[in-house]
Amino acid sequence: MAEKPKSVVLGVVVAAVFAGLGGMVFQKVRADRAAREQHVTPPLDAATRARISDALRTPR
């Protein structure tokens, strides 16, 4: 009897998905590092931190 050929499509699709996710993770890491090095977001002062804290603690 002839053996059924095994499909490699599933393996290729899985590899492509993992490669895509890995690329997205590396892109996110690089973007975060660049933002941290360029100081895109300024540090928060005490008054701003207090307002954010109060807004998060106060139920609506």
C-alpha positions as CSV (number, residue, x, y, z in Angstrom):
1,M,0.0,0.0,0.0
2,A,1.1,3.5,-0.7
3,E,1.5,5.8,2.3
4,K,-0.4,9.0,2.5
5,P,1.9,12.0,2.1
6,K,1.9,14.2,5.2
7,S,0.9,17.7,4.8
8,V,3.4,20.3,5.7
9,V,1.0,23.2,5.4
10,L,0.2,23.2,9.1
11,G,3.9,23.3,10.1
12,V,4.5,26.2,7.7
13,V,1.6,28.1,9.0
14,V,2.6,27.6,12.6
15,A,6.2,28.7,11.8
16,A,4.9,31.8,10.0
17,V,2.7,32.7,13.0
18,F,5.5,32.3,15.5
19,A,7.9,34.3,13.2
20,G,5.3,37.1,13.0
21,L,4.7,37.2,16.7
22,G,8.4,37.2,17.4
23,G,9.0,40.1,15.0
24,M,6.2,42.0,16.7
25,V,7.8,41.4,20.1
26,F,11.2,42.6,19.0
27,Q,9.7,45.7,17.3
28,K,7.9,46.5,20.6
29,V,11.1,46.1,22.6
30,R,13.0,48.3,20.2
31,A,10.4,51.0,20.3
32,D,10.2,51.0,24.1
33,R,14.0,51.2,24.3
34,A,14.1,54.1,21.8
35,A,11.3,55.9,23.7
36,R,13.1,55.5,27.0
37,E,16.4,56.7,25.6
38,Q,14.9,59.7,23.9
39,H,12.7,60.6,26.9
40,V,9.6,61.0,24.8
41,T,7.4,61.2,27.9
42,P,8.5,63.7,30.5
43,P,8.7,62.6,34.1
44,L,5.5,63.4,36.2
45,D,5.7,66.0,38.9
46,A,4.2,65.5,42.3
47,A,0.9,67.4,41.6
48,T,0.2,65.4,38.5
49,R,0.9,62.1,40.3
50,A,-1.5,63.1,43.1
51,R,-4.3,64.0,40.6
52,I,-3.8,60.6,38.9
53,S,-3.8,58.8,42.2
54,D,-6.9,60.5,43.4
55,A,-8.7,59.8,40.1
56,L,-7.9,56.1,40.3
57,R,-8.9,55.8,43.9
58,T,-12.2,57.7,43.7
59,P,-15.1,55.5,42.6
60,R,-17.5,57.1,40.1
